[in-house]
Amino acid sequence: MSELKDRQVTGKLAVNERIKGESNFLRGTIAEDLQDPLTGGFTSDNFQLIRFHGMYQQDDRDIRAERTEQKLEPLHTVMLRARMPGGVISPKQWLAIDAFAAEHSIAGSIRLTTRQTFQFHGVLKRDMKRMHQTLNSIGIDSIATAGDVNRNVLCTSNPEQSELHSEAYAWAAKISEHLLPKTRAYAEIWLDGEKVETTEADEPILGKTYLPRKFKTTVVVPPRNDVDLHANDLNFVAIAEGNKLVGFNVLVGGGLAMTHGDQATFPRKADDFGFIPLDKTLDFAAAVVTTQRDLGNRINRKNAKTKYTLERVGIEVFKAEVEKRAGLAFAPSRPYTLTERGDGLGWTAGVDGKHNLSLFIENGRILDLPGKPLKTGMAEIAKVHQGEFRMTANQNLVIAGVAEQDKAQIETLARQYGLYDEGVSNQRTSSMACVSLPTCPLAMAEAERFLPDFVTRIEGVLQGHGIGDDAIIFRVTGCPNGCGRAMLAEVGLVGKGPGKYNLYLGGNHNGTRIPKLYQENVGEDQILAVIDALSGRWAVEREQGEGFGDFVVRVGIVKPVLVSRTDFYD
């Protein structure tokens, strides 16, 4: 332990460390705040602590100035993110969350997220306990979907596509449970559970002050990298012999968040530590998390993620500590290939003789829109579907486990309500945005509301160059925090200010390269002009099968980013 202390950052602890340490294992005074009718929000410490319970306090920034003029506080609400390892949800659960969203959220929608789960938006304080109790009644919670903990564990979608996929999903669920906080705070506050004293020994993995920063984990089944493994702290890449899962390659230290103008922050790919046998999976998961817990930066939160710990202490030091804690050395990595991202839309057959229909949901927003009553349609499908739904890490939805005799009915309903449209372009299905304005407090520019019309403009550009059936992986995030995974796109926009973005180019189709800054603080027309000029060149100069990102790197428009800060800022 003394060697670990020698490698820790010294100085005044970040204020979040005090909040966690004084919180009585995440209880704080949240229960008291819930009884305060004078404000719709939470006090400063509880504002942070509710994140560990899966919620972010927000307000509608579109009406903030108007409310200030009326001498009213902002319209405080919360966004809740559910914990659903691998994104699996039953039709019964879907109908319950559909009803709650309609009756008790200002937004009225269900939002599928890049964390392979759903979010409620615009829930008032008076309805928060009802929200948690509704979820609990159908077997769902929001424990540890935000805050300095291991968050919702992602898994390659369509687990029933093969026996390997099914095993991988089972491990995602096991990892999620193993790394959960053990405190009873969630049950006490939201479910009126009996108060049980928690001691530091009751948090053997996370510790009394939990992790230095958020921590994200995935389970990946090659060759599809639909979870964008390089956006995550800890990744288990499934290795099979025949069609039987025998273990995982473990990749550590990915992450996309950064801060504008701060070169001590940067996106980073994960490092491959090596192979582990299946029966040591939970041991290694805990070993990586506890190593980050003890070595991570608790002084500067901007440098607190696992990727910065690896850069500071060295990959080999971090890896050796993980091996020591797990009681086993990593074996050499087994070969695997990542060839694609995104979701295979349309029908696929499962090994169980049933079928899966993957639906494109633009920006993951399930709402009744003019001519496309998506929310009503999903409810109608849930009333008759006998299988499950699977939310994807690309904000889409899979109707899984459809029997042969039910295919026609499911497809008819999906088409009737605008959920299944084969005419959607490849470009649109290859584009994604975070929520951003008006509710995200970090947002600097539009993302979700910006994306649909801008994609239409990109479609026109590609059509004009005779490549309308091709696509550029295009992503928009309203701030540099990384939620829209723009820093793994072929063309990524990162919000800089109202109507302005930093433009990044040069990611690739399989999600293994970070794009490079090409232009800074530019508007929509200028961005489109760049895409127009470069896609015109791509159309005539590309090599056989060459994607847009590979093209702009090969011809020298941008240099490739390999792993670290040096590559990114060079």
Protein Blocks (a to p, Z undefined) as FASTA:
>chain_A
ZZmmmmpccddddfklmmmmmnogonmmmlmmmmmmkbcbdcfklmmmmmmnopacdddf
klmmmmmmnopacddddddddddehhiacfklmmmmmmmmmmmpfklpacddfkopadde
hiafklmmmmmmmmmmnopafehigcjddddddddehkllpmklmmmmmmmmmmmmmmpc
fbfklmmmmnopacddddfklmmmnomnlpfbdcdddddddfbffkommlpfbdcdddde
hjacfbdcddehiafbdcehiakbccdddddfbdcdfklmmmmmmmmmmmmmmmmcckbm
mlmcfklmmmmnopklmmmmmmmmnopacddddddddfbgcjdehjdddfkopacddddd
ehhiacddehiafklmmmmmmmmpcbdcdddfkopacdehiafklmmmmmmmmmmnopac
fkbcfklmmgccdfkjakbmkbmbdfklmmmmmmmmmmmmmmmnopamgccdddddfbfn
omnommmcfbdcddfbehiacddehiafkopaccddfbghiafklmmmmmmmmmmmmmmm
pcehiafklmmmmnomaccdfklmmlmmZZ
